[in-house]
Amino acid sequence: MISRNLVQDEAKYPGASRADSVRLALLLTYITLGWMTIEGAASLLLGWASKSLLLEAFGIDSVIELFSAAVLLWRLRIEASGTATSEHVDVVERRAARLVGYSLYVLVAYIILNSGYGLFIAKRITDTHESVWGILIGLVAKIGMPILAAYKLKVAARLNSRALRADAIESITCGYLSIVLMIGLAATWLLGWWWLDSIAALALIPFIIKEARAAISGESCSGCDYPSSRASICDENQTAK
């Protein structure tokens, strides 16, 4: 089954060498770094200004995705250098995915603590004047993230990269989170329910935990463990030399 998938990938992308795929992955990573910087900064600033935990959580998730993209950039540059062995790339893959997974659990803890504080200790009232801008951020993310994720998944399959696949899943999750963000902000804005922001933030947790578990457990993409795919890294490096 795995070998059949590899043959299908080669037939589907006959002119795409591993080096070409690495370059495309690097381009997608640079795009992610740029967008997450803008999205994270805007969400955090609006969240702090409006006291919206939902926006803050979305912004922190963007910062973690920024961290994920930076780790992925590190992994891709190692392979792009042409000096990495298959064992080295495999070690970097596992380390990169685990770093991303553990960082997501930090976000879960932040949401739980702040939601509990806002609901049971200090009544946290959201300033809904910033909600329109927050909804706009969510709308852009809902449109852009699935497109970016689709390209990442294709390249991850060609590279058999767990780290790139985990990063693509984060982009997909960002699209889901943007829906929760838009619904939560719109409902708080229209209905004036002060507690809804914290409840909506808690709704993000199942998505984030699933994403973190997948990254830490090292769930492989199609062909990730196939020996010939690892050997191809060495072959590409020797050809480059």
Biotite code that builds the C-alpha atoms (Angstrom):
import biotite.structure as struc

atoms = struc.array([
    struc.Atom([0.000, 0.000, 0.000], chain_id="A", res_id=1, res_name="MET", atom_name="CA", element="C"),
    struc.Atom([2.801, 2.403, 0.920], chain_id="A", res_id=2, res_name="ILE", atom_name="CA", element="C"),
    struc.Atom([4.823, 1.565, -2.186], chain_id="A", res_id=3, res_name="SER", atom_name="CA", element="C"),
    struc.Atom([1.717, 2.057, -4.323], chain_id="A", res_id=4, res_name="ARG", atom_name="CA", element="C"),
    struc.Atom([1.234, 5.534, -2.822], chain_id="A", res_id=5, res_name="ASN", atom_name="CA", element="C"),
    struc.Atom([4.829, 6.412, -3.568], chain_id="A", res_id=6, res_name="LEU", atom_name="CA", element="C"),
    struc.Atom([4.457, 5.269, -7.172], chain_id="A", res_id=7, res_name="VAL", atom_name="CA", element="C"),
    struc.Atom([1.295, 7.344, -7.490], chain_id="A", res_id=8, res_name="GLN", atom_name="CA", element="C"),
    struc.Atom([3.074, 10.395, -6.084], chain_id="A", res_id=9, res_name="ASP", atom_name="CA", element="C"),
    struc.Atom([5.932, 9.979, -8.551], chain_id="A", res_id=10, res_name="GLU", atom_name="CA", element="C"),
    struc.Atom([3.462, 9.612, -11.414], chain_id="A", res_id=11, res_name="ALA", atom_name="CA", element="C"),
    struc.Atom([1.525, 12.641, -10.277], chain_id="A", res_id=12, res_name="LYS", atom_name="CA", element="C"),
    struc.Atom([4.627, 14.841, -9.955], chain_id="A", res_id=13, res_name="TYR", atom_name="CA", element="C"),
    struc.Atom([6.997, 13.432, -12.627], chain_id="A", res_id=14, res_name="PRO", atom_name="CA", element="C"),
    struc.Atom([9.158, 16.554, -12.896], chain_id="A", res_id=15, res_name="GLY", atom_name="CA", element="C"),
    struc.Atom([9.305, 17.422, -9.236], chain_id="A", res_id=16, res_name="ALA", atom_name="CA", element="C"),
    struc.Atom([12.588, 16.416, -7.595], chain_id="A", res_id=17, res_name="SER", atom_name="CA", element="C"),
    struc.Atom([13.008, 16.303, -3.847], chain_id="A", res_id=18, res_name="ARG", atom_name="CA", element="C"),
    struc.Atom([15.064, 19.492, -4.040], chain_id="A", res_id=19, res_name="ALA", atom_name="CA", element="C"),
    struc.Atom([12.183, 21.248, -5.857], chain_id="A", res_id=20, res_name="ASP", atom_name="CA", element="C"),
    struc.Atom([9.764, 20.069, -3.189], chain_id="A", res_id=21, res_name="SER", atom_name="CA", element="C"),
    struc.Atom([12.038, 21.357, -0.413], chain_id="A", res_id=22, res_name="VAL", atom_name="CA", element="C"),
    struc.Atom([12.217, 24.759, -2.125], chain_id="A", res_id=23, res_name="ARG", atom_name="CA", element="C"),
    struc.Atom([8.415, 24.877, -2.408], chain_id="A", res_id=24, res_name="LEU", atom_name="CA", element="C"),
    struc.Atom([8.097, 23.877, 1.250], chain_id="A", res_id=25, res_name="ALA", atom_name="CA", element="C"),
    struc.Atom([10.463, 26.712, 2.170], chain_id="A", res_id=26, res_name="LEU", atom_name="CA", element="C"),
    struc.Atom([8.347, 29.185, 0.186], chain_id="A", res_id=27, res_name="LEU", atom_name="CA", element="C"),
    struc.Atom([5.158, 28.022, 1.941], chain_id="A", res_id=28, res_name="LEU", atom_name="CA", element="C"),
    struc.Atom([6.937, 28.336, 5.278], chain_id="A", res_id=29, res_name="THR", atom_name="CA", element="C"),
    struc.Atom([8.024, 31.908, 4.556], chain_id="A", res_id=30, res_name="TYR", atom_name="CA", element="C"),
    struc.Atom([4.421, 32.781, 3.614], chain_id="A", res_id=31, res_name="ILE", atom_name="CA", element="C"),
    struc.Atom([3.240, 31.235, 6.884], chain_id="A", res_id=32, res_name="THR", atom_name="CA", element="C"),
    struc.Atom([5.822, 33.214, 8.881], chain_id="A", res_id=33, res_name="LEU", atom_name="CA", element="C"),
    struc.Atom([4.681, 36.486, 7.298], chain_id="A", res_id=34, res_name="GLY", atom_name="CA", element="C"),
    struc.Atom([0.963, 35.866, 7.743], chain_id="A", res_id=35, res_name="TRP", atom_name="CA", element="C"),
    struc.Atom([1.219, 34.527, 11.289], chain_id="A", res_id=36, res_name="MET", atom_name="CA", element="C"),
    struc.Atom([3.259, 37.562, 12.329], chain_id="A", res_id=37, res_name="THR", atom_name="CA", element="C"),
    struc.Atom([0.494, 39.890, 11.106], chain_id="A", res_id=38, res_name="ILE", atom_name="CA", element="C"),
    struc.Atom([-2.387, 37.725, 12.376], chain_id="A", res_id=39, res_name="GLU", atom_name="CA", element="C"),
    struc.Atom([-0.809, 37.124, 15.776], chain_id="A", res_id=40, res_name="GLY", atom_name="CA", element="C"),
    struc.Atom([0.105, 40.758, 16.407], chain_id="A", res_id=41, res_name="ALA", atom_name="CA", element="C"),
    struc.Atom([-3.310, 42.049, 15.310], chain_id="A", res_id=42, res_name="ALA", atom_name="CA", element="C"),
    struc.Atom([-5.245, 39.448, 17.330], chain_id="A", res_id=43, res_name="SER", atom_name="CA", element="C"),
    struc.Atom([-3.225, 39.997, 20.504], chain_id="A", res_id=44, res_name="LEU", atom_name="CA", element="C"),
    struc.Atom([-3.443, 43.794, 20.305], chain_id="A", res_id=45, res_name="LEU", atom_name="CA", element="C"),
    struc.Atom([-7.197, 43.698, 19.664], chain_id="A", res_id=46, res_name="LEU", atom_name="CA", element="C"),
    struc.Atom([-7.662, 41.047, 22.348], chain_id="A", res_id=47, res_name="GLY", atom_name="CA", element="C"),
    struc.Atom([-5.830, 43.061, 25.004], chain_id="A", res_id=48, res_name="TRP", atom_name="CA", element="C"),
    struc.Atom([-7.619, 46.266, 23.984], chain_id="A", res_id=49, res_name="ALA", atom_name="CA", element="C"),
    struc.Atom([-11.075, 44.658, 24.107], chain_id="A", res_id=50, res_name="SER", atom_name="CA", element="C"),
    struc.Atom([-10.373, 42.183, 26.964], chain_id="A", res_id=51, res_name="LYS", atom_name="CA", element="C"),
    struc.Atom([-11.433, 39.352, 24.660], chain_id="A", res_id=52, res_name="SER", atom_name="CA", element="C"),
    struc.Atom([-9.996, 36.011, 25.764], chain_id="A", res_id=53, res_name="LEU", atom_name="CA", element="C"),
    struc.Atom([-11.190, 34.509, 22.480], chain_id="A", res_id=54, res_name="LEU", atom_name="CA", element="C"),
    struc.Atom([-9.099, 36.956, 20.456], chain_id="A", res_id=55, res_name="LEU", atom_name="CA", element="C"),
    struc.Atom([-6.143, 36.537, 22.802], chain_id="A", res_id=56, res_name="GLU", atom_name="CA", element="C"),
    struc.Atom([-6.290, 32.745, 22.459], chain_id="A", res_id=57, res_name="ALA", atom_name="CA", element="C"),
    struc.Atom([-6.500, 33.051, 18.685], chain_id="A", res_id=58, res_name="PHE", atom_name="CA", element="C"),
    struc.Atom([-3.504, 35.387, 18.758], chain_id="A", res_id=59, res_name="GLY", atom_name="CA", element="C"),
    struc.Atom([-1.473, 33.052, 20.967], chain_id="A", res_id=60, res_name="ILE", atom_name="CA", element="C"),
    struc.Atom([-2.340, 30.159, 18.647], chain_id="A", res_id=61, res_name="ASP", atom_name="CA", element="C"),
    struc.Atom([-0.968, 32.303, 15.809], chain_id="A", res_id=62, res_name="SER", atom_name="CA", element="C"),
    struc.Atom([2.233, 32.884, 17.795], chain_id="A", res_id=63, res_name="VAL", atom_name="CA", element="C"),
    struc.Atom([2.553, 29.119, 18.336], chain_id="A", res_id=64, res_name="ILE", atom_name="CA", element="C"),
    struc.Atom([2.009, 28.560, 14.615], chain_id="A", res_id=65, res_name="GLU", atom_name="CA", element="C"),
    struc.Atom([4.742, 31.148, 14.071], chain_id="A", res_id=66, res_name="LEU", atom_name="CA", element="C"),
    struc.Atom([6.989, 29.106, 16.342], chain_id="A", res_id=67, res_name="PHE", atom_name="CA", element="C"),
    struc.Atom([5.984, 25.957, 14.458], chain_id="A", res_id=68, res_name="SER", atom_name="CA", element="C"),
    struc.Atom([6.883, 27.584, 11.135], chain_id="A", res_id=69, res_name="ALA", atom_name="CA", element="C"),
    struc.Atom([10.245, 28.703, 12.540], chain_id="A", res_id=70, res_name="ALA", atom_name="CA", element="C"),
    struc.Atom([11.001, 25.148, 13.714], chain_id="A", res_id=71, res_name="VAL", atom_name="CA", element="C"),
    struc.Atom([9.934, 23.819, 10.322], chain_id="A", res_id=72, res_name="LEU", atom_name="CA", element="C"),
    struc.Atom([12.168, 26.375, 8.613], chain_id="A", res_id=73, res_name="LEU", atom_name="CA", element="C"),
    struc.Atom([15.064, 25.056, 10.686], chain_id="A", res_id=74, res_name="TRP", atom_name="CA", element="C"),
    struc.Atom([14.251, 21.486, 9.609], chain_id="A", res_id=75, res_name="ARG", atom_name="CA", element="C"),
    struc.Atom([13.915, 22.388, 5.907], chain_id="A", res_id=76, res_name="LEU", atom_name="CA", element="C"),
    struc.Atom([17.093, 24.462, 5.804], chain_id="A", res_id=77, res_name="ARG", atom_name="CA", element="C"),
    struc.Atom([19.023, 21.510, 7.228], chain_id="A", res_id=78, res_name="ILE", atom_name="CA", element="C"),
    struc.Atom([17.885, 19.344, 4.328], chain_id="A", res_id=79, res_name="GLU", atom_name="CA", element="C"),
    struc.Atom([18.229, 22.156, 1.781], chain_id="A", res_id=80, res_name="ALA", atom_name="CA", element="C"),
    struc.Atom([21.874, 22.581, 2.777], chain_id="A", res_id=81, res_name="SER", atom_name="CA", element="C"),
    struc.Atom([22.578, 19.255, 1.047], chain_id="A", res_id=82, res_name="GLY", atom_name="CA", element="C"),
    struc.Atom([24.789, 18.006, 3.868], chain_id="A", res_id=83, res_name="THR", atom_name="CA", element="C"),
    struc.Atom([22.197, 16.247, 6.054], chain_id="A", res_id=84, res_name="ALA", atom_name="CA", element="C"),
    struc.Atom([22.053, 12.479, 6.326], chain_id="A", res_id=85, res_name="THR", atom_name="CA", element="C"),
    struc.Atom([18.728, 10.655, 6.342], chain_id="A", res_id=86, res_name="SER", atom_name="CA", element="C"),
    struc.Atom([19.219, 9.884, 10.050], chain_id="A", res_id=87, res_name="GLU", atom_name="CA", element="C"),
    struc.Atom([19.843, 13.557, 10.858], chain_id="A", res_id=88, res_name="HIS", atom_name="CA", element="C"),
    struc.Atom([16.727, 14.691, 8.975], chain_id="A", res_id=89, res_name="VAL", atom_name="CA", element="C"),
    struc.Atom([14.669, 11.991, 10.746], chain_id="A", res_id=90, res_name="ASP", atom_name="CA", element="C"),
    struc.Atom([15.902, 13.159, 14.170], chain_id="A", res_id=91, res_name="VAL", atom_name="CA", element="C"),
    struc.Atom([15.114, 16.787, 13.324], chain_id="A", res_id=92, res_name="VAL", atom_name="CA", element="C"),
    struc.Atom([11.648, 15.739, 12.071], chain_id="A", res_id=93, res_name="GLU", atom_name="CA", element="C"),
    struc.Atom([10.729, 14.103, 15.388], chain_id="A", res_id=94, res_name="ARG", atom_name="CA", element="C"),
    struc.Atom([12.180, 16.909, 17.481], chain_id="A", res_id=95, res_name="ARG", atom_name="CA", element="C"),
    struc.Atom([10.402, 19.605, 15.459], chain_id="A", res_id=96, res_name="ALA", atom_name="CA", element="C"),
    struc.Atom([7.011, 17.877, 15.676], chain_id="A", res_id=97, res_name="ALA", atom_name="CA", element="C"),
    struc.Atom([7.325, 17.334, 19.447], chain_id="A", res_id=98, res_name="ARG", atom_name="CA", element="C"),
    struc.Atom([8.305, 20.951, 20.106], chain_id="A", res_id=99, res_name="LEU", atom_name="CA", element="C"),
    struc.Atom([5.198, 22.102, 18.265], chain_id="A", res_id=100, res_name="VAL", atom_name="CA", element="C"),
    struc.Atom([2.979, 19.609, 20.117], chain_id="A", res_id=101, res_name="GLY", atom_name="CA", element="C"),
    struc.Atom([4.176, 20.609, 23.584], chain_id="A", res_id=102, res_name="TYR", atom_name="CA", element="C"),
    struc.Atom([3.764, 24.295, 22.767], chain_id="A", res_id=103, res_name="SER", atom_name="CA", element="C"),
    struc.Atom([0.105, 23.651, 21.946], chain_id="A", res_id=104, res_name="LEU", atom_name="CA", element="C"),
    struc.Atom([-0.475, 22.169, 25.405], chain_id="A", res_id=105, res_name="TYR", atom_name="CA", element="C"),
    struc.Atom([0.818, 25.448, 26.821], chain_id="A", res_id=106, res_name="VAL", atom_name="CA", element="C"),
    struc.Atom([-1.949, 27.215, 24.898], chain_id="A", res_id=107, res_name="LEU", atom_name="CA", element="C"),
    struc.Atom([-4.559, 24.794, 26.314], chain_id="A", res_id=108, res_name="VAL", atom_name="CA", element="C"),
    struc.Atom([-3.397, 25.578, 29.863], chain_id="A", res_id=109, res_name="ALA", atom_name="CA", element="C"),
    struc.Atom([-3.575, 29.320, 29.159], chain_id="A", res_id=110, res_name="TYR", atom_name="CA", element="C"),
    struc.Atom([-7.160, 29.084, 27.859], chain_id="A", res_id=111, res_name="ILE", atom_name="CA", element="C"),
    struc.Atom([-8.353, 26.974, 30.806], chain_id="A", res_id=112, res_name="ILE", atom_name="CA", element="C"),
    struc.Atom([-6.778, 29.237, 33.434], chain_id="A", res_id=113, res_name="LEU", atom_name="CA", element="C"),
    struc.Atom([-7.992, 32.472, 31.872], chain_id="A", res_id=114, res_name="ASN", atom_name="CA", element="C"),
    struc.Atom([-11.474, 31.142, 31.152], chain_id="A", res_id=115, res_name="SER", atom_name="CA", element="C"),
    struc.Atom([-11.835, 29.993, 34.750], chain_id="A", res_id=116, res_name="GLY", atom_name="CA", element="C"),
    struc.Atom([-10.556, 33.334, 36.028], chain_id="A", res_id=117, res_name="TYR", atom_name="CA", element="C"),
    struc.Atom([-12.906, 35.281, 33.760], chain_id="A", res_id=118, res_name="GLY", atom_name="CA", element="C"),
    struc.Atom([-15.960, 33.161, 34.563], chain_id="A", res_id=119, res_name="LEU", atom_name="CA", element="C"),
    struc.Atom([-15.617, 32.460, 38.281], chain_id="A", res_id=120, res_name="PHE", atom_name="CA", element="C"),
    struc.Atom([-13.235, 34.991, 39.852], chain_id="A", res_id=121, res_name="ILE", atom_name="CA", element="C"),
    struc.Atom([-13.283, 38.279, 37.990], chain_id="A", res_id=122, res_name="ALA", atom_name="CA", element="C"),
    struc.Atom([-16.128, 39.142, 35.658], chain_id="A", res_id=123, res_name="LYS", atom_name="CA", element="C"),
    struc.Atom([-14.381, 39.744, 32.356], chain_id="A", res_id=124, res_name="ARG", atom_name="CA", element="C"),
    struc.Atom([-16.489, 42.025, 30.141], chain_id="A", res_id=125, res_name="ILE", atom_name="CA", element="C"),
    struc.Atom([-15.475, 42.203, 26.489], chain_id="A", res_id=126, res_name="THR", atom_name="CA", element="C"),
    struc.Atom([-15.414, 45.576, 24.741], chain_id="A", res_id=127, res_name="ASP", atom_name="CA", element="C"),
    struc.Atom([-17.368, 44.697, 21.606], chain_id="A", res_id=128, res_name="THR", atom_name="CA", element="C"),
    struc.Atom([-16.181, 47.799, 19.694], chain_id="A", res_id=129, res_name="HIS", atom_name="CA", element="C"),
    struc.Atom([-13.199, 45.768, 18.468], chain_id="A", res_id=130, res_name="GLU", atom_name="CA", element="C"),
    struc.Atom([-15.311, 42.772, 17.460], chain_id="A", res_id=131, res_name="SER", atom_name="CA", element="C"),
    struc.Atom([-15.694, 43.847, 13.828], chain_id="A", res_id=132, res_name="VAL", atom_name="CA", element="C"),
    struc.Atom([-11.931, 43.837, 13.319], chain_id="A", res_id=133, res_name="TRP", atom_name="CA", element="C"),
    struc.Atom([-11.660, 40.483, 15.062], chain_id="A", res_id=134, res_name="GLY", atom_name="CA", element="C"),
    struc.Atom([-14.354, 39.025, 12.804], chain_id="A", res_id=135, res_name="ILE", atom_name="CA", element="C"),
    struc.Atom([-12.469, 40.376, 9.776], chain_id="A", res_id=136, res_name="LEU", atom_name="CA", element="C"),
    struc.Atom([-9.261, 38.645, 10.944], chain_id="A", res_id=137, res_name="ILE", atom_name="CA", element="C"),
    struc.Atom([-11.204, 35.403, 11.336], chain_id="A", res_id=138, res_name="GLY", atom_name="CA", element="C"),
    struc.Atom([-12.728, 35.741, 7.867], chain_id="A", res_id=139, res_name="LEU", atom_name="CA", element="C"),
    struc.Atom([-9.339, 36.210, 6.186], chain_id="A", res_id=140, res_name="VAL", atom_name="CA", element="C"),
    struc.Atom([-7.939, 33.221, 8.111], chain_id="A", res_id=141, res_name="ALA", atom_name="CA", element="C"),
    struc.Atom([-10.961, 31.072, 7.149], chain_id="A", res_id=142, res_name="LYS", atom_name="CA", element="C"),
    struc.Atom([-10.333, 31.780, 3.465], chain_id="A", res_id=143, res_name="ILE", atom_name="CA", element="C"),
    struc.Atom([-6.536, 31.683, 3.379], chain_id="A", res_id=144, res_name="GLY", atom_name="CA", element="C"),
    struc.Atom([-5.535, 28.931, 5.813], chain_id="A", res_id=145, res_name="MET", atom_name="CA", element="C"),
    struc.Atom([-7.266, 25.973, 4.074], chain_id="A", res_id=146, res_name="PRO", atom_name="CA", element="C"),
    struc.Atom([-5.629, 26.954, 0.767], chain_id="A", res_id=147, res_name="ILE", atom_name="CA", element="C"),
    struc.Atom([-2.197, 27.190, 2.382], chain_id="A", res_id=148, res_name="LEU", atom_name="CA", element="C"),
    struc.Atom([-2.775, 23.894, 4.213], chain_id="A", res_id=149, res_name="ALA", atom_name="CA", element="C"),
    struc.Atom([-3.715, 22.088, 0.989], chain_id="A", res_id=150, res_name="ALA", atom_name="CA", element="C"),
    struc.Atom([-0.392, 23.023, -0.617], chain_id="A", res_id=151, res_name="TYR", atom_name="CA", element="C"),
    struc.Atom([1.508, 22.012, 2.527], chain_id="A", res_id=152, res_name="LYS", atom_name="CA", element="C"),
    struc.Atom([-0.153, 18.589, 2.626], chain_id="A", res_id=153, res_name="LEU", atom_name="CA", element="C"),
    struc.Atom([0.741, 17.925, -1.003], chain_id="A", res_id=154, res_name="LYS", atom_name="CA", element="C"),
    struc.Atom([4.374, 18.832, -0.432], chain_id="A", res_id=155, res_name="VAL", atom_name="CA", element="C"),
    struc.Atom([4.442, 16.916, 2.885], chain_id="A", res_id=156, res_name="ALA", atom_name="CA", element="C"),
    struc.Atom([3.326, 13.771, 1.030], chain_id="A", res_id=157, res_name="ALA", atom_name="CA", element="C"),
    struc.Atom([6.072, 14.250, -1.561], chain_id="A", res_id=158, res_name="ARG", atom_name="CA", element="C"),
    struc.Atom([8.724, 14.827, 1.128], chain_id="A", res_id=159, res_name="LEU", atom_name="CA", element="C"),
    struc.Atom([7.196, 12.340, 3.580], chain_id="A", res_id=160, res_name="ASN", atom_name="CA", element="C"),
    struc.Atom([7.611, 15.027, 6.223], chain_id="A", res_id=161, res_name="SER", atom_name="CA", element="C"),
    struc.Atom([5.853, 14.653, 9.586], chain_id="A", res_id=162, res_name="ARG", atom_name="CA", element="C"),
    struc.Atom([6.869, 18.171, 10.603], chain_id="A", res_id=163, res_name="ALA", atom_name="CA", element="C"),
    struc.Atom([5.407, 19.763, 7.457], chain_id="A", res_id=164, res_name="LEU", atom_name="CA", element="C"),
    struc.Atom([2.246, 17.680, 7.816], chain_id="A", res_id=165, res_name="ARG", atom_name="CA", element="C"),
    struc.Atom([1.881, 18.789, 11.456], chain_id="A", res_id=166, res_name="ALA", atom_name="CA", element="C"),
    struc.Atom([2.337, 22.388, 10.327], chain_id="A", res_id=167, res_name="ASP", atom_name="CA", element="C"),
    struc.Atom([-0.345, 21.880, 7.656], chain_id="A", res_id=168, res_name="ALA", atom_name="CA", element="C"),
    struc.Atom([-2.736, 20.474, 10.278], chain_id="A", res_id=169, res_name="ILE", atom_name="CA", element="C"),
    struc.Atom([-2.113, 23.610, 12.338], chain_id="A", res_id=170, res_name="GLU", atom_name="CA", element="C"),
    struc.Atom([-3.165, 25.696, 9.341], chain_id="A", res_id=171, res_name="SER", atom_name="CA", element="C"),
    struc.Atom([-6.332, 23.600, 8.996], chain_id="A", res_id=172, res_name="ILE", atom_name="CA", element="C"),
    struc.Atom([-7.007, 24.010, 12.707], chain_id="A", res_id=173, res_name="THR", atom_name="CA", element="C"),
    struc.Atom([-6.520, 27.747, 12.325], chain_id="A", res_id=174, res_name="CYS", atom_name="CA", element="C"),
    struc.Atom([-9.335, 27.678, 9.760], chain_id="A", res_id=175, res_name="GLY", atom_name="CA", element="C"),
    struc.Atom([-11.614, 25.882, 12.251], chain_id="A", res_id=176, res_name="TYR", atom_name="CA", element="C"),
    struc.Atom([-10.602, 28.236, 15.048], chain_id="A", res_id=177, res_name="LEU", atom_name="CA", element="C"),
    struc.Atom([-11.459, 31.213, 12.858], chain_id="A", res_id=178, res_name="SER", atom_name="CA", element="C"),
    struc.Atom([-15.054, 29.928, 12.613], chain_id="A", res_id=179, res_name="ILE", atom_name="CA", element="C"),
    struc.Atom([-15.282, 29.705, 16.410], chain_id="A", res_id=180, res_name="VAL", atom_name="CA", element="C"),
    struc.Atom([-13.715, 33.171, 16.611], chain_id="A", res_id=181, res_name="LEU", atom_name="CA", element="C"),
    struc.Atom([-16.233, 34.743, 14.231], chain_id="A", res_id=182, res_name="MET", atom_name="CA", element="C"),
    struc.Atom([-19.272, 33.075, 15.830], chain_id="A", res_id=183, res_name="ILE", atom_name="CA", element="C"),
    struc.Atom([-18.107, 33.875, 19.361], chain_id="A", res_id=184, res_name="GLY", atom_name="CA", element="C"),
    struc.Atom([-17.321, 37.527, 18.637], chain_id="A", res_id=185, res_name="LEU", atom_name="CA", element="C"),
    struc.Atom([-20.499, 38.050, 16.612], chain_id="A", res_id=186, res_name="ALA", atom_name="CA", element="C"),
    struc.Atom([-22.688, 36.504, 19.322], chain_id="A", res_id=187, res_name="ALA", atom_name="CA", element="C"),
    struc.Atom([-21.010, 38.534, 22.079], chain_id="A", res_id=188, res_name="THR", atom_name="CA", element="C"),
    struc.Atom([-21.367, 41.696, 19.997], chain_id="A", res_id=189, res_name="TRP", atom_name="CA", element="C"),
    struc.Atom([-25.045, 41.130, 19.125], chain_id="A", res_id=190, res_name="LEU", atom_name="CA", element="C"),
    struc.Atom([-26.329, 39.520, 22.339], chain_id="A", res_id=191, res_name="LEU", atom_name="CA", element="C"),
    struc.Atom([-24.090, 41.205, 24.903], chain_id="A", res_id=192, res_name="GLY", atom_name="CA", element="C"),
    struc.Atom([-23.459, 37.997, 26.867], chain_id="A", res_id=193, res_name="TRP", atom_name="CA", element="C"),
    struc.Atom([-20.202, 38.778, 28.742], chain_id="A", res_id=194, res_name="TRP", atom_name="CA", element="C"),
    struc.Atom([-19.512, 35.106, 29.553], chain_id="A", res_id=195, res_name="TRP", atom_name="CA", element="C"),
    struc.Atom([-19.820, 33.877, 25.961], chain_id="A", res_id=196, res_name="LEU", atom_name="CA", element="C"),
    struc.Atom([-16.282, 34.945, 25.032], chain_id="A", res_id=197, res_name="ASP", atom_name="CA", element="C"),
    struc.Atom([-14.722, 32.635, 27.628], chain_id="A", res_id=198, res_name="SER", atom_name="CA", element="C"),
    struc.Atom([-17.055, 29.756, 26.733], chain_id="A", res_id=199, res_name="ILE", atom_name="CA", element="C"),
    struc.Atom([-16.199, 30.116, 23.048], chain_id="A", res_id=200, res_name="ALA", atom_name="CA", element="C"),
    struc.Atom([-12.489, 30.113, 23.924], chain_id="A", res_id=201, res_name="ALA", atom_name="CA", element="C"),
    struc.Atom([-12.965, 26.783, 25.744], chain_id="A", res_id=202, res_name="LEU", atom_name="CA", element="C"),
    struc.Atom([-14.511, 25.392, 22.546], chain_id="A", res_id=203, res_name="ALA", atom_name="CA", element="C"),
    struc.Atom([-11.097, 25.718, 20.905], chain_id="A", res_id=204, res_name="LEU", atom_name="CA", element="C"),
    struc.Atom([-9.521, 23.169, 23.261], chain_id="A", res_id=205, res_name="ILE", atom_name="CA", element="C"),
    struc.Atom([-10.611, 19.894, 21.548], chain_id="A", res_id=206, res_name="PRO", atom_name="CA", element="C"),
    struc.Atom([-9.125, 21.080, 18.246], chain_id="A", res_id=207, res_name="PHE", atom_name="CA", element="C"),
    struc.Atom([-5.859, 22.109, 19.880], chain_id="A", res_id=208, res_name="ILE", atom_name="CA", element="C"),
    struc.Atom([-5.463, 18.910, 21.950], chain_id="A", res_id=209, res_name="ILE", atom_name="CA", element="C"),
    struc.Atom([-6.053, 16.725, 18.892], chain_id="A", res_id=210, res_name="LYS", atom_name="CA", element="C"),
    struc.Atom([-3.433, 18.719, 17.013], chain_id="A", res_id=211, res_name="GLU", atom_name="CA", element="C"),
    struc.Atom([-0.928, 18.464, 19.878], chain_id="A", res_id=212, res_name="ALA", atom_name="CA", element="C"),
    struc.Atom([-1.361, 14.698, 20.267], chain_id="A", res_id=213, res_name="ARG", atom_name="CA", element="C"),
    struc.Atom([-0.844, 14.113, 16.556], chain_id="A", res_id=214, res_name="ALA", atom_name="CA", element="C"),
    struc.Atom([2.371, 16.144, 16.571], chain_id="A", res_id=215, res_name="ALA", atom_name="CA", element="C"),
    struc.Atom([3.855, 14.504, 19.695], chain_id="A", res_id=216, res_name="ILE", atom_name="CA", element="C"),
    struc.Atom([2.893, 10.929, 18.772], chain_id="A", res_id=217, res_name="SER", atom_name="CA", element="C"),
    struc.Atom([4.560, 11.352, 15.393], chain_id="A", res_id=218, res_name="GLY", atom_name="CA", element="C"),
    struc.Atom([1.614, 10.233, 13.272], chain_id="A", res_id=219, res_name="GLU", atom_name="CA", element="C"),
    struc.Atom([3.146, 9.602, 9.902], chain_id="A", res_id=220, res_name="SER", atom_name="CA", element="C"),
    struc.Atom([1.977, 10.773, 6.547], chain_id="A", res_id=221, res_name="CYS", atom_name="CA", element="C"),
    struc.Atom([1.742, 8.328, 3.661], chain_id="A", res_id=222, res_name="SER", atom_name="CA", element="C"),
    struc.Atom([5.122, 6.732, 3.115], chain_id="A", res_id=223, res_name="GLY", atom_name="CA", element="C"),
    struc.Atom([6.925, 8.486, 5.990], chain_id="A", res_id=224, res_name="CYS", atom_name="CA", element="C"),
    struc.Atom([8.377, 5.240, 7.281], chain_id="A", res_id=225, res_name="ASP", atom_name="CA", element="C"),
    struc.Atom([9.126, 3.708, 3.908], chain_id="A", res_id=226, res_name="TYR", atom_name="CA", element="C"),
    struc.Atom([12.866, 2.989, 3.689], chain_id="A", res_id=227, res_name="PRO", atom_name="CA", element="C"),
    struc.Atom([13.253, 4.165, 0.093], chain_id="A", res_id=228, res_name="SER", atom_name="CA", element="C"),
    struc.Atom([11.838, 7.582, 0.972], chain_id="A", res_id=229, res_name="SER", atom_name="CA", element="C"),
    struc.Atom([14.533, 8.056, 3.599], chain_id="A", res_id=230, res_name="ARG", atom_name="CA", element="C"),
    struc.Atom([17.184, 6.768, 1.223], chain_id="A", res_id=231, res_name="ALA", atom_name="CA", element="C"),
    struc.Atom([16.092, 9.336, -1.348], chain_id="A", res_id=232, res_name="SER", atom_name="CA", element="C"),
    struc.Atom([17.392, 12.095, 0.930], chain_id="A", res_id=233, res_name="ILE", atom_name="CA", element="C"),
    struc.Atom([20.881, 10.642, 0.710], chain_id="A", res_id=234, res_name="CYS", atom_name="CA", element="C"),
    struc.Atom([20.522, 10.132, -3.032], chain_id="A", res_id=235, res_name="ASP", atom_name="CA", element="C"),
    struc.Atom([19.524, 13.769, -3.527], chain_id="A", res_id=236, res_name="GLU", atom_name="CA", element="C"),
    struc.Atom([22.431, 14.959, -1.391], chain_id="A", res_id=237, res_name="ASN", atom_name="CA", element="C"),
    struc.Atom([24.929, 12.818, -3.293], chain_id="A", res_id=238, res_name="GLN", atom_name="CA", element="C"),
    struc.Atom([23.562, 14.065, -6.608], chain_id="A", res_id=239, res_name="THR", atom_name="CA", element="C"),
    struc.Atom([23.826, 17.679, -5.412], chain_id="A", res_id=240, res_name="ALA", atom_name="CA", element="C"),
    struc.Atom([27.463, 17.063, -4.500], chain_id="A", res_id=241, res_name="LYS", atom_name="CA", element="C"),
])
